[in-house]
């Protein structure tokens, strides 16, 4: 071992000894307060990021589980724009043969004006919404609308004449824009639909769906069979195919495979299809980063003040240590170690608060947002970011005041001149 | 007998709107195993002189040699190591680390020099025994009297076997009985162990314990007794 290394170990051992003695013989209430403050700073770092994660996770889940699944296949756009995907049966069979594909469904998309005479007095309420034709048997394998029927029941069989209304269309179910709804359609009542191609039909409301996500609660569902008669298309065509896979995150591989099967179709990942998810994730990541930076700065300033006050109070002792021949670096390291001690115990306490109190609380009492119920989504790397961020803040905040105090003239430090 | 400390035309000026010339050119030497006292009235410059000798401050001009090394030219970190290895310093106000026990205070310089506290604990207790405080080894400074604290400080100053021991009015805050104990302890260390001691005091009665006195007045040596 070199002399330099031996000296370093000697200095570190002495710094540890001084730091340890300072902590165990210091005021217990002050130490407890410092650790508590730092634990709050840590909780703040993780909590804000986790809430924002919770929002994006909920939005993503809503989109994947209740809207477009993982992969969306649209009709050919180049060189000519087609209205429908053809040979859907073969294509879906091919896709479903890929390992990890849970299921595929065909959607038939239309736009219609819905009309409803609530009081049967000739005064109609109406509005234009998206209508999707779905296979009631297959659809639950890919999207979860059937699990979110809040009144009545889901579509059954291949029968026509039935419709499921999204809660924001039906009204009276706490829509964001209640005035745009039909004003309170009940299960069993009739609504009239005027489709874009001129077809007009009456449907009986079989159920009301509500996933608590405005983009989805503004859609009405009819059976695929019914949709095909309105669109006047043969069985092997569809407006859209949705693909559900077993693991979110592996979409790119499947997209590549599907593009090989049908090079002309437009194949997109759910994030590209619904730009709201990507935009929100980006925005929340930015907000999270800014809040984390502010949180870390506050934590750093807190540690700085605590260590600074500590160092100022021990100015005379620092002077004495220097006078008897203790190196400045040893003194500085002892203060950094103290700051790290407070930070480590603050982090441990913070982790206990988060995982044993905050997270269970939000699981039992989720926050109600227009995108769904939000709970904390704690990501490992963000916890680690918080841990290392706070340790770095503690290091810097311990270093600066200790360095200033240790650099002071010995006599000034001892006599406070 | 060789010379331990050689002071040549040492000057110290504190800057300010009106600079204070605390030392105006002091020249003397202290021999090995000598017990010297620096005496003078308050504000005469005696403590300033001891601070320069103990490497706690840097002289403005002149040369200071300790064991033939020109210490006034050493860098800060070299001075720190020099203090640790070769000098012991006893302050007027005990200057103990409040969070450490008596024995931990004493072994601190040994720990800093050798990197081990366990192996020097025995020696620290031995040093405390020398100053008559073995039984109080595990007491913290707040549990000790002024005289006891000062004796702990002396034990701490001696643990690394320093070549020279400096003491800055070590009896200033002590009662007569404690002061006598300290002076006798210094005398014993000097006579029995051959410890070089330089002590600042303003008490004329202390002269009888020392080998030589250097009187300082207005930053200059006023007179010196023969060694």
Interface residues (C-beta under 8 A of the other chain):
Chain A: X6 X9 X10 X13 X14 X17 X21 X22 X25 X26 X316 X317 X320 X321 X322 X323 X324 X325 X326 X327 X328 X330 X409 X410 X411 X414
Chain B: X51 X54 X56 X57 X76 X77 X80 X81 X83 X84 X85 X87 X89 X91 X95 X96 X97 X98 X99 X100 X104 X108 X109 X111 X112 X113 X114 X115 X116 X117 X140 X156 X157
